[in-house]
């Protein structure tokens, strides 16, 4: 899965990052490296929250964890 990181210049030297495909996932950092680390952390928290809230309809036949490179 590919996601697009949008980077904008913020105030006081900060960079603001947002995932284009998931606009609710955004953060800031002083450098691109820091911003990438922070956005990865925020994305992980966002996905954990989505998993916790997920209530499947019907009988679940299988659950499998997938990793995308």
PDB file of N, CA, C and O in Angstrom:
ATOM      1  N   UNK A   1       0.856  -1.168   0.000  1.00  0.00           N
ATOM      2  CA  UNK A   1       0.000   0.000   0.000  1.00  0.00           C
ATOM      3  C   UNK A   1       0.900   1.229   0.000  1.00  0.00           C
ATOM      4  O   UNK A   1       1.864   1.313   0.761  1.00  0.00           O
ATOM      5  N   UNK A   2       0.574   2.160  -0.851  1.00  0.00           N
ATOM      6  CA  UNK A   2       1.321   3.410  -0.914  1.00  0.00           C
ATOM      7  C   UNK A   2       0.432   4.528  -0.400  1.00  0.00           C
ATOM      8  O   UNK A   2      -0.741   4.627  -0.758  1.00  0.00           O
ATOM      9  N   UNK A   3       1.009   5.364   0.442  1.00  0.00           N
ATOM     10  CA  UNK A   3       0.321   6.542   0.957  1.00  0.00           C
ATOM     11  C   UNK A   3       1.145   7.768   0.588  1.00  0.00           C
ATOM     12  O   UNK A   3       2.364   7.683   0.444  1.00  0.00           O
ATOM     13  N   UNK A   4       0.483   8.891   0.439  1.00  0.00           N
ATOM     14  CA  UNK A   4       1.140  10.127   0.036  1.00  0.00           C
ATOM     15  C   UNK A   4       1.258  11.063   1.234  1.00  0.00           C
ATOM     16  O   UNK A   4       0.252  11.412   1.852  1.00  0.00           O
ATOM     17  N   UNK A   5       2.476  11.466   1.562  1.00  0.00           N
ATOM     18  CA  UNK A   5       2.714  12.431   2.639  1.00  0.00           C
ATOM     19  C   UNK A   5       2.797  13.827   2.022  1.00  0.00           C
ATOM     20  O   UNK A   5       3.666  14.102   1.195  1.00  0.00           O
ATOM     21  N   UNK A   6       1.891  14.689   2.431  1.00  0.00           N
ATOM     22  CA  UNK A   6       1.903  16.085   2.001  1.00  0.00           C
ATOM     23  C   UNK A   6       2.624  16.885   3.084  1.00  0.00           C
ATOM     24  O   UNK A   6       2.292  16.777   4.264  1.00  0.00           O
ATOM     25  N   UNK A   7       3.602  17.679   2.685  1.00  0.00           N
ATOM     26  CA  UNK A   7       4.386  18.477   3.635  1.00  0.00           C
ATOM     27  C   UNK A   7       4.169  19.952   3.322  1.00  0.00           C
ATOM     28  O   UNK A   7       4.309  20.398   2.184  1.00  0.00           O
ATOM     29  N   UNK A   8       3.823  20.690   4.371  1.00  0.00           N
ATOM     30  CA  UNK A   8       3.649  22.139   4.238  1.00  0.00           C
ATOM     31  C   UNK A   8       4.519  22.830   5.280  1.00  0.00           C
ATOM     32  O   UNK A   8       4.846  22.259   6.321  1.00  0.00           O
ATOM     33  N   UNK A   9       4.882  24.056   4.979  1.00  0.00           N
ATOM     34  CA  UNK A   9       5.669  24.858   5.916  1.00  0.00           C
ATOM     35  C   UNK A   9       4.727  25.427   6.964  1.00  0.00           C
ATOM     36  O   UNK A   9       3.730  26.069   6.633  1.00  0.00           O
ATOM     37  N   UNK A  10       5.051  25.187   8.232  1.00  0.00           N
ATOM     38  CA  UNK A  10       4.254  25.717   9.330  1.00  0.00           C
ATOM     39  C   UNK A  10       4.940  26.924   9.950  1.00  0.00           C
ATOM     40  O   UNK A  10       5.820  27.538   9.346  1.00  0.00           O
ATOM     41  N   UNK A  11       4.524  27.251  11.158  1.00  0.00           N
ATOM     42  CA  UNK A  11       5.095  28.401  11.866  1.00  0.00           C
ATOM     43  C   UNK A  11       6.276  27.968  12.732  1.00  0.00           C
ATOM     44  O   UNK A  11       6.392  26.799  13.101  1.00  0.00           O
ATOM     45  N   UNK A  12       7.127  28.900  13.043  1.00  0.00           N
ATOM     46  CA  UNK A  12       8.266  28.695  13.943  1.00  0.00           C
ATOM     47  C   UNK A  12       9.204  27.576  13.489  1.00  0.00           C
ATOM     48  O   UNK A  12       9.784  26.873  14.317  1.00  0.00           O
ATOM     49  N   UNK A  13       9.350  27.415  12.177  1.00  0.00           N
ATOM     50  CA  UNK A  13      10.285  26.433  11.650  1.00  0.00           C
ATOM     51  C   UNK A  13       9.754  25.015  11.565  1.00  0.00           C
ATOM     52  O   UNK A  13      10.489  24.116  11.156  1.00  0.00           O
ATOM     53  N   UNK A  14       8.509  24.785  11.934  1.00  0.00           N
ATOM     54  CA  UNK A  14       7.937  23.441  11.882  1.00  0.00           C
ATOM     55  C   UNK A  14       7.448  23.098  10.480  1.00  0.00           C
ATOM     56  O   UNK A  14       7.054  23.971   9.707  1.00  0.00           O
ATOM     57  N   UNK A  15       7.485  21.807  10.173  1.00  0.00           N
ATOM     58  CA  UNK A  15       6.893  21.266   8.966  1.00  0.00           C
ATOM     59  C   UNK A  15       5.616  20.545   9.386  1.00  0.00           C
ATOM     60  O   UNK A  15       5.597  19.861  10.410  1.00  0.00           O
ATOM     61  N   UNK A  16       4.567  20.692   8.612  1.00  0.00           N
ATOM     62  CA  UNK A  16       3.296  20.040   8.891  1.00  0.00           C
ATOM     63  C   UNK A  16       3.120  18.935   7.860  1.00  0.00           C
ATOM     64  O   UNK A  16       3.236  19.183   6.659  1.00  0.00           O
ATOM     65  N   UNK A  17       2.843  17.734   8.312  1.00  0.00           N
ATOM     66  CA  UNK A  17       2.647  16.607   7.418  1.00  0.00           C
ATOM     67  C   UNK A  17       1.258  16.018   7.573  1.00  0.00           C
ATOM     68  O   UNK A  17       0.714  15.955   8.675  1.00  0.00           O
ATOM     69  N   UNK A  18       0.686  15.584   6.445  1.00  0.00           N
ATOM     70  CA  UNK A  18      -0.642  14.985   6.432  1.00  0.00           C
ATOM     71  C   UNK A  18      -0.656  13.875   5.389  1.00  0.00           C
ATOM     72  O   UNK A  18      -0.061  14.014   4.320  1.00  0.00           O
ATOM     73  N   UNK A  19      -1.339  12.771   5.699  1.00  0.00           N
ATOM     74  CA  UNK A  19      -1.498  11.690   4.736  1.00  0.00           C
ATOM     75  C   UNK A  19      -2.656  12.056   3.806  1.00  0.00           C
ATOM     76  O   UNK A  19      -3.788  12.224   4.261  1.00  0.00           O
ATOM     77  N   UNK A  20      -2.381  12.177   2.524  1.00  0.00           N
ATOM     78  CA  UNK A  20      -3.382  12.609   1.546  1.00  0.00           C
ATOM     79  C   UNK A  20      -4.595  11.678   1.538  1.00  0.00           C
ATOM     80  O   UNK A  20      -5.730  12.150   1.476  1.00  0.00           O
ATOM     81  N   UNK A  21      -4.374  10.377   1.600  1.00  0.00           N
ATOM     82  CA  UNK A  21      -5.443   9.399   1.530  1.00  0.00           C
ATOM     83  C   UNK A  21      -6.215   9.267   2.842  1.00  0.00           C
ATOM     84  O   UNK A  21      -7.328   8.742   2.853  1.00  0.00           O
ATOM     85  N   UNK A  22      -5.636   9.734   3.943  1.00  0.00           N
ATOM     86  CA  UNK A  22      -6.260   9.687   5.274  1.00  0.00           C
ATOM     87  C   UNK A  22      -6.086  11.058   5.930  1.00  0.00           C
ATOM     88  O   UNK A  22      -5.210  11.216   6.781  1.00  0.00           O
ATOM     89  N   UNK A  23      -6.888  12.042   5.562  1.00  0.00           N
ATOM     90  CA  UNK A  23      -6.691  13.414   6.032  1.00  0.00           C
ATOM     91  C   UNK A  23      -6.703  13.588   7.556  1.00  0.00           C
ATOM     92  O   UNK A  23      -6.180  14.577   8.070  1.00  0.00           O
ATOM     93  N   UNK A  24      -7.292  12.637   8.275  1.00  0.00           N
ATOM     94  CA  UNK A  24      -7.305  12.734   9.732  1.00  0.00           C
ATOM     95  C   UNK A  24      -5.931  12.433  10.342  1.00  0.00           C
ATOM     96  O   UNK A  24      -5.722  12.650  11.535  1.00  0.00           O
ATOM     97  N   UNK A  25      -5.000  11.934   9.528  1.00  0.00           N
ATOM     98  CA  UNK A  25      -3.656  11.588  10.001  1.00  0.00           C
ATOM     99  C   UNK A  25      -2.711  12.730   9.647  1.00  0.00           C
ATOM    100  O   UNK A  25      -2.326  12.898   8.489  1.00  0.00           O
ATOM    101  N   UNK A  26      -2.339  13.520  10.669  1.00  0.00           N
ATOM    102  CA  UNK A  26      -1.426  14.645  10.460  1.00  0.00           C
ATOM    103  C   UNK A  26      -0.615  14.892  11.718  1.00  0.00           C
ATOM    104  O   UNK A  26      -1.015  14.508  12.817  1.00  0.00           O
ATOM    105  N   UNK A  27       0.535  15.541  11.543  1.00  0.00           N
ATOM    106  CA  UNK A  27       1.419  15.852  12.661  1.00  0.00           C
ATOM    107  C   UNK A  27       2.415  16.918  12.203  1.00  0.00           C
ATOM    108  O   UNK A  27       2.267  17.505  11.131  1.00  0.00           O
ATOM    109  N   UNK A  28       3.422  17.156  13.027  1.00  0.00           N
ATOM    110  CA  UNK A  28       4.444  18.155  12.695  1.00  0.00           C
ATOM    111  C   UNK A  28       5.820  17.659  13.123  1.00  0.00           C
ATOM    112  O   UNK A  28       5.939  16.687  13.869  1.00  0.00           O
ATOM    113  N   UNK A  29       6.841  18.331  12.647  1.00  0.00           N
ATOM    114  CA  UNK A  29       8.211  18.028  13.023  1.00  0.00           C
ATOM    115  C   UNK A  29       9.118  19.160  12.570  1.00  0.00           C
ATOM    116  O   UNK A  29       8.752  19.956  11.705  1.00  0.00           O
ATOM    117  N   UNK A  30      10.292  19.224  13.156  1.00  0.00           N
ATOM    118  CA  UNK A  30      11.246  20.281  12.796  1.00  0.00           C
ATOM    119  C   UNK A  30      12.063  19.924  11.555  1.00  0.00           C
ATOM    120  O   UNK A  30      12.555  20.812  10.860  1.00  0.00           O
ATOM    121  N   UNK A  31      12.211  18.628  11.275  1.00  0.00           N
ATOM    122  CA  UNK A  31      12.939  18.167  10.094  1.00  0.00           C
ATOM    123  C   UNK A  31      12.070  17.148   9.356  1.00  0.00           C
ATOM    124  O   UNK A  31      11.098  16.636   9.912  1.00  0.00           O
ATOM    125  N   UNK A  32      12.421  16.859   8.112  1.00  0.00           N
ATOM    126  CA  UNK A  32      11.696  15.841   7.345  1.00  0.00           C
ATOM    127  C   UNK A  32      11.797  14.491   8.052  1.00  0.00           C
ATOM    128  O   UNK A  32      10.813  13.755   8.125  1.00  0.00           O
ATOM    129  N   UNK A  33      12.979  14.163   8.571  1.00  0.00           N
ATOM    130  CA  UNK A  33      13.165  12.884   9.253  1.00  0.00           C
ATOM    131  C   UNK A  33      12.244  12.780  10.471  1.00  0.00           C
ATOM    132  O   UNK A  33      11.588  11.759  10.675  1.00  0.00           O
ATOM    133  N   UNK A  34      12.200  13.845  11.276  1.00  0.00           N
ATOM    134  CA  UNK A  34      11.331  13.863  12.447  1.00  0.00           C
ATOM    135  C   UNK A  34       9.861  13.779  12.022  1.00  0.00           C
ATOM    136  O   UNK A  34       9.068  13.076  12.649  1.00  0.00           O
ATOM    137  N   UNK A  35       9.509  14.489  10.970  1.00  0.00           N
ATOM    138  CA  UNK A  35       8.136  14.465  10.477  1.00  0.00           C
ATOM    139  C   UNK A  35       7.753  13.065  10.016  1.00  0.00           C
ATOM    140  O   UNK A  35       6.647  12.611  10.314  1.00  0.00           O
ATOM    141  N   UNK A  36       8.620  12.374   9.308  1.00  0.00           N
ATOM    142  CA  UNK A  36       8.339  11.002   8.856  1.00  0.00           C
ATOM    143  C   UNK A  36       8.157  10.056  10.040  1.00  0.00           C
ATOM    144  O   UNK A  36       7.254   9.220  10.028  1.00  0.00           O
ATOM    145  N   UNK A  37       8.999  10.179  11.053  1.00  0.00           N
ATOM    146  CA  UNK A  37       8.854   9.347  12.258  1.00  0.00           C
ATOM    147  C   UNK A  37       7.527   9.634  12.950  1.00  0.00           C
ATOM    148  O   UNK A  37       6.816   8.716  13.358  1.00  0.00           O
ATOM    149  N   UNK A  38       7.202  10.918  13.077  1.00  0.00           N
ATOM    150  CA  UNK A  38       5.962  11.309  13.760  1.00  0.00           C
ATOM    151  C   UNK A  38       4.731  10.847  12.987  1.00  0.00           C
ATOM    152  O   UNK A  38       3.760  10.390  13.591  1.00  0.00           O
ATOM    153  N   UNK A  39       4.758  10.959  11.654  1.00  0.00           N
ATOM    154  CA  UNK A  39       3.596  10.567  10.865  1.00  0.00           C
ATOM    155  C   UNK A  39       3.407   9.054  10.928  1.00  0.00           C
ATOM    156  O   UNK A  39       2.275   8.571  10.929  1.00  0.00           O
ATOM    157  N   UNK A  40       4.504   8.305  10.981  1.00  0.00           N
ATOM    158  CA  UNK A  40       4.401   6.845  11.118  1.00  0.00           C
ATOM    159  C   UNK A  40       3.754   6.492  12.456  1.00  0.00           C
ATOM    160  O   UNK A  40       2.913   5.595  12.518  1.00  0.00           O
ATOM    161  N   UNK A  41       4.139   7.189  13.524  1.00  0.00           N
ATOM    162  CA  UNK A  41       3.544   6.950  14.849  1.00  0.00           C
ATOM    163  C   UNK A  41       2.059   7.285  14.857  1.00  0.00           C
ATOM    164  O   UNK A  41       1.251   6.530  15.397  1.00  0.00           O
ATOM    165  N   UNK A  42       1.700   8.416  14.259  1.00  0.00           N
ATOM    166  CA  UNK A  42       0.298   8.844  14.234  1.00  0.00           C
ATOM    167  C   UNK A  42      -0.532   7.885  13.379  1.00  0.00           C
ATOM    168  O   UNK A  42      -1.664   7.559  13.734  1.00  0.00           O
ATOM    169  N   UNK A  43       0.026   7.436  12.259  1.00  0.00           N
ATOM    170  CA  UNK A  43      -0.676   6.479  11.405  1.00  0.00           C
ATOM    171  C   UNK A  43      -0.932   5.179  12.161  1.00  0.00           C
ATOM    172  O   UNK A  43      -2.023   4.616  12.075  1.00  0.00           O
ATOM    173  N   UNK A  44       0.053   4.707  12.891  1.00  0.00           N
ATOM    174  CA  UNK A  44      -0.111   3.485  13.686  1.00  0.00           C
ATOM    175  C   UNK A  44      -1.212   3.653  14.732  1.00  0.00           C
ATOM    176  O   UNK A  44      -2.040   2.759  14.904  1.00  0.00           O
ATOM    177  N   UNK A  45      -1.229   4.787  15.429  1.00  0.00           N
ATOM    178  CA  UNK A  45      -2.278   5.043  16.424  1.00  0.00           C
ATOM    179  C   UNK A  45      -3.654   5.119  15.764  1.00  0.00           C
ATOM    180  O   UNK A  45      -4.631   4.600  16.303  1.00  0.00           O
ATOM    181  N   UNK A  46      -3.732   5.760  14.609  1.00  0.00           N
ATOM    182  CA  UNK A  46      -4.990   5.888  13.877  1.00  0.00           C
ATOM    183  C   UNK A  46      -5.530   4.507  13.501  1.00  0.00           C
ATOM    184  O   UNK A  46      -6.710   4.216  13.698  1.00  0.00           O
ATOM    185  N   UNK A  47      -4.649   3.659  12.955  1.00  0.00           N
ATOM    186  CA  UNK A  47      -5.077   2.327  12.539  1.00  0.00           C
ATOM    187  C   UNK A  47      -5.463   1.453  13.734  1.00  0.00           C
ATOM    188  O   UNK A  47      -6.399   0.660  13.635  1.00  0.00           O
ATOM    189  N   UNK A  48      -4.763   1.584  14.851  1.00  0.00           N
ATOM    190  CA  UNK A  48      -5.141   0.854  16.067  1.00  0.00           C
ATOM    191  C   UNK A  48      -6.535   1.261  16.518  1.00  0.00           C
ATOM    192  O   UNK A  48      -7.334   0.412  16.915  1.00  0.00           O
ATOM    193  N   UNK A  49      -6.830   2.543  16.459  1.00  0.00           N
ATOM    194  CA  UNK A  49      -8.151   3.044  16.837  1.00  0.00           C
ATOM    195  C   UNK A  49      -9.226   2.492  15.910  1.00  0.00           C
ATOM    196  O   UNK A  49     -10.298   2.094  16.366  1.00  0.00           O
ATOM    197  N   UNK A  50      -8.944   2.467  14.612  1.00  0.00           N
ATOM    198  CA  UNK A  50      -9.904   1.928  13.640  1.00  0.00           C
ATOM    199  C   UNK A  50     -10.155   0.452  13.926  1.00  0.00           C
ATOM    200  O   UNK A  50     -11.298  -0.002  13.877  1.00  0.00           O
ATOM    201  N   UNK A  51      -9.089  -0.309  14.228  1.00  0.00           N
ATOM    202  CA  UNK A  51      -9.241  -1.742  14.534  1.00  0.00           C
ATOM    203  C   UNK A  51     -10.089  -1.956  15.778  1.00  0.00           C
ATOM    204  O   UNK A  51     -10.933  -2.852  15.807  1.00  0.00           O
ATOM    205  N   UNK A  52      -9.873  -1.142  16.804  1.00  0.00           N
ATOM    206  CA  UNK A  52     -10.632  -1.294  18.044  1.00  0.00           C
ATOM    207  C   UNK A  52     -12.115  -1.002  17.841  1.00  0.00           C
ATOM    208  O   UNK A  52     -12.963  -1.619  18.485  1.00  0.00           O
ATOM    209  N   UNK A  53     -12.426  -0.076  16.959  1.00  0.00           N
ATOM    210  CA  UNK A  53     -13.819   0.309  16.724  1.00  0.00           C
ATOM    211  C   UNK A  53     -14.538  -0.600  15.727  1.00  0.00           C
ATOM    212  O   UNK A  53     -15.764  -0.556  15.624  1.00  0.00           O
ATOM    213  N   UNK A  54     -13.789  -1.417  14.996  1.00  0.00           N
ATOM    214  CA  UNK A  54     -14.367  -2.228  13.934  1.00  0.00           C
ATOM    215  C   UNK A  54     -15.284  -3.298  14.519  1.00  0.00           C
ATOM    216  O   UNK A  54     -14.871  -4.084  15.371  1.00  0.00           O
ATOM    217  N   UNK A  55     -16.501  -3.318  14.062  1.00  0.00           N
ATOM    218  CA  UNK A  55     -17.497  -4.315  14.470  1.00  0.00           C
ATOM    219  C   UNK A  55     -18.045  -4.971  13.209  1.00  0.00           C
ATOM    220  O   UNK A  55     -18.963  -4.435  12.589  1.00  0.00           O
ATOM    221  N   UNK A  56     -17.495  -6.135  12.813  1.00  0.00           N
ATOM    222  CA  UNK A  56     -17.943  -6.753  11.567  1.00  0.00           C
ATOM    223  C   UNK A  56     -19.379  -7.246  11.653  1.00  0.00           C
ATOM    224  O   UNK A  56     -19.822  -7.723  12.698  1.00  0.00           O
ATOM    225  N   UNK A  57     -20.100  -7.126  10.547  1.00  0.00           N
ATOM    226  CA  UNK A  57     -21.444  -7.678  10.445  1.00  0.00           C
ATOM    227  C   UNK A  57     -21.337  -9.125   9.986  1.00  0.00           C
ATOM    228  O   UNK A  57     -20.479  -9.458   9.168  1.00  0.00           O
ATOM    229  N   UNK A  58     -22.186  -9.970  10.500  1.00  0.00           N
ATOM    230  CA  UNK A  58     -22.199 -11.367  10.076  1.00  0.00           C
ATOM    231  C   UNK A  58     -21.134 -12.187  10.767  1.00  0.00           C
ATOM    232  O   UNK A  58     -20.386 -11.691  11.609  1.00  0.00           O
ATOM    233  N   UNK A  59     -21.083 -13.449  10.393  1.00  0.00           N
ATOM    234  CA  UNK A  59     -20.149 -14.400  11.005  1.00  0.00           C
ATOM    235  C   UNK A  59     -18.767 -14.259  10.376  1.00  0.00           C
ATOM    236  O   UNK A  59     -18.623 -14.322   9.155  1.00  0.00           O
ATOM    237  N   UNK A  60     -17.745 -14.066  11.224  1.00  0.00           N
ATOM    238  CA  UNK A  60     -16.382 -13.952  10.730  1.00  0.00           C
ATOM    239  C   UNK A  60     -15.837 -15.354  10.480  1.00  0.00           C
ATOM    240  O   UNK A  60     -15.844 -16.197  11.377  1.00  0.00           O
ATOM    241  N   UNK A  61     -15.369 -15.598   9.268  1.00  0.00           N
ATOM    242  CA  UNK A  61     -14.834 -16.908   8.913  1.00  0.00           C
ATOM    243  C   UNK A  61     -13.351 -17.014   9.184  1.00  0.00           C
ATOM    244  O   UNK A  61     -12.849 -18.095   9.491  1.00  0.00           O
ATOM    245  N   UNK A  62     -12.647 -15.908   9.074  1.00  0.00           N
ATOM    246  CA  UNK A  62     -11.201 -15.941   9.233  1.00  0.00           C
ATOM    247  C   UNK A  62     -10.690 -14.540   9.510  1.00  0.00           C
ATOM    248  O   UNK A  62     -11.253 -13.554   9.035  1.00  0.00           O
ATOM    249  N   UNK A  63      -9.632 -14.465  10.275  1.00  0.00           N
ATOM    250  CA  UNK A  63      -8.939 -13.191  10.492  1.00  0.00           C
ATOM    251  C   UNK A  63      -7.469 -13.437  10.237  1.00  0.00           C
ATOM    252  O   UNK A  63      -6.891 -14.392  10.756  1.00  0.00           O
ATOM    253  N   UNK A  64      -6.868 -12.582   9.441  1.00  0.00           N
ATOM    254  CA  UNK A  64      -5.483 -12.763   9.046  1.00  0.00           C
ATOM    255  C   UNK A  64      -4.778 -11.417   9.050  1.00  0.00           C
ATOM    256  O   UNK A  64      -5.323 -10.428   8.561  1.00  0.00           O
ATOM    257  N   UNK A  65      -3.577 -11.374   9.596  1.00  0.00           N
ATOM    258  CA  UNK A  65      -2.807 -10.134   9.615  1.00  0.00           C
ATOM    259  C   UNK A  65      -1.961 -10.054   8.347  1.00  0.00           C
ATOM    260  O   UNK A  65      -1.255 -11.001   8.001  1.00  0.00           O
ATOM    261  N   UNK A  66      -2.039  -8.912   7.657  1.00  0.00           N
ATOM    262  CA  UNK A  66      -1.278  -8.702   6.433  1.00  0.00           C
ATOM    263  C   UNK A  66      -0.256  -7.608   6.642  1.00  0.00           C
ATOM    264  O   UNK A  66      -0.498  -6.657   7.385  1.00  0.00           O
ATOM    265  N   UNK A  67       0.886  -7.737   5.989  1.00  0.00           N
ATOM    266  CA  UNK A  67       1.912  -6.698   6.026  1.00  0.00           C
ATOM    267  C   UNK A  67       2.160  -6.237   4.597  1.00  0.00           C
ATOM    268  O   UNK A  67       2.430  -7.046   3.709  1.00  0.00           O
ATOM    269  N   UNK A  68       2.064  -4.930   4.385  1.00  0.00           N
ATOM    270  CA  UNK A  68       2.315  -4.355   3.084  1.00  0.00           C
ATOM    271  C   UNK A  68       3.666  -3.675   3.095  1.00  0.00           C
ATOM    272  O   UNK A  68       3.993  -2.945   4.030  1.00  0.00           O
ATOM    273  N   UNK A  69       4.436  -3.908   2.077  1.00  0.00           N
ATOM    274  CA  UNK A  69       5.764  -3.303   2.003  1.00  0.00           C
ATOM    275  C   UNK A  69       5.722  -2.007   1.263  1.00  0.00           C
ATOM    276  O   UNK A  69       6.754  -1.354   1.102  1.00  0.00           O
TER     277      UNK A  69
END
